[in-house]
Amino acid sequence: MTHLDSQSDIARRYSLTIPGVIRWRKDGSFPAPFATYGASKRPLYDPAAVDAWVRSHRPEYAQAGGEVRA
């Protein structure tokens, strides 16, 4: 089973707040959600895609994220 990250997971992983994750999402190059869940259709992201984006666009946060989970 593949693990997908919620905004909360991304915030914890990169030491951000939820508003920080939302700002990242507004960047047109941020990975599109892999899926959604719940009645409000909350986005879920592929952690490898987010990690690649962080390394490319926000390298100062790459160290906080560590290794991508398999």
Residue pairs with C-beta under 8 A, 6 or more apart in sequence:
2 46
3 47
3 69
4 34
4 35
4 44
4 45
4 46
4 47
5 13
5 44
5 45
5 46
5 47
5 50
6 42
6 43
6 44
6 45
7 18
7 21
7 22
7 25
7 42
7 43
8 18
9 47
10 16
10 21
10 24
10 45
10 50
11 17
11 18
11 20
11 21
13 47
13 64
13 65
13 66
14 54
14 58
14 61
14 64
14 65
15 61
15 64
16 24
16 61
24 30
24 58
25 43
27 57
29 53
29 57
30 53
30 57
31 45
31 46
31 49
31 50
31 52
31 53
33 43
33 44
33 45
34 44
34 45
34 46
34 49
35 43
35 44
36 42
36 43
36 44
37 44
47 68
47 69
48 68
51 62
51 65
51 68
54 61
54 62
54 65
55 62
